[in-house]
Amino acid sequence: MKQVEKLDYIDGLKVLSCLMIFNFHFINAFYCGFYSLNPADFHTAHLEWIVGSTPLNLIMGGKFGVRMFMTISGFFVGYRFFLTGDKHSLGSGAVKKYFRLVFPILTANIAIFALMKLGLFRNAEASALAGTSVFFGNYNQFAPSLFGAVKEAVWGCFATGANQYNGPLWFIYYEFFGTLLVAAILALVGKSRVRYVAYAIAAILSIRTDFLPFILGCVVCDLTYQPPLFVEKLSEQKWLMWIAVLLGVFLGSYPPIGERLTGTIYQYIPAKVLIYYIIGASLVLYGVIHLPVLHKPLGSRALTWLNRYSYGFYLVHFFVLCTFSCGFYLTLADKLPYHLIAVLNYVLSFGVTVLLSWLIHRFVEKPGMQLAGLVAARCKEL
């Protein structure tokens, strides 16, 4: 039986994923040419093409970042179980999940409702001026309802992936049911050899969905802490682990639309974007786990600190961009050069997002986690 430890370096991967998601949405708001690779959308002569058509686009790899989040979630469902054999951790984790997630979502959705009522969502106007309407202008352009915002938060995003008020909430449906799926598989097959068959069946059935990264994340955990001998030997080959990380990064950098790739290093690779991101995330996670040289930088104090607020960051960053960032741009659009506004806007928007994330963590998420613990303990007594 092994001791459960805090894996700070995996938390660092979560923070980097958050940054990629933030960059992805900021880029779509003000520099969508990086994303579309359409010269008509460019604000620079060459930069958008150079970055967007090469592995440098991982800087704004939001879609890859989300799949990294999912893979890490699947990993942590199995983490305590594979180290201790404690099946109770699977059940209690499922009970806690809803209560840990729902209160920050509800807080964010009520804030969005208020901002919409006050007319502070400026994304339609800003994206029209910036030439990014196709990618950013249509969000939250409807008459808001407090009941609708609350319903989406407490039920809709969990049951159906509803995300009318807060675009990134589509992730919650997969996060909730994906972790439950992995917990159910482990509860049923445990550490028996039949679990490999269960993984294979689940992976095949989920091949075209975002449940697959959760399955593969669990497989990464299994192969790390309960590996067959040949897998253990392979993971000791550091050069092979570096190949896994680099290949995962390359797959994760595949241009997200999968179009206008003529002349790029991706032009001969079939446009199977989602599966590349899912496989890439699993390879990166597995390689990083087995490369201790990466643990210290990924587990740095700054990344560990930011990780505390990563969930709140994910929930609030999008409406910060639609309100504060777009308002800032519109205020200065005729006063400063476009690129200078963008730099200032990015720094300030990031700061505002971190501040709101801290507030949500301090006053909403932590109490929600305490309540989740009490509910789980009560369920255990029953």
Buried (B, 14 or more C-beta within 10 A) or exposed (E): EEEEEEBBBBBBBBBBBBBBBBBBBBBBBBBBBBBBBBEEBBBBEEBBBEBBBBBBBBBBBBBBBBBBBBBBBBBBBBBBBBBBEBBEBBBBBBBBBBBBBBBBBBBBBBBBBEBBEEEBBBBBBBBEBBBBBEBBBEBBEEEBBEEBBBBBBBEBBBEEBBBBBBBBBBBBBBBBBBBBBBBBBBBEBEEEEEBEEBBEEBBEEBEEEBBBBBBBBBBBBBBBBBEEEEBEEBBEEEEEBBEBBBBBBBBBBBBBBBEBBEEBEBEEBEEEBBBBBBBBBBBBBBBBBBBEEBBEEBBBEEBBEBBBBBBBBBBBBBBBBBBBBBBBBBEBEEEEEBEEBBEBBBEBBBEBBBEBBBBBBEEBBEEBBEBBBEBBEEEEEE
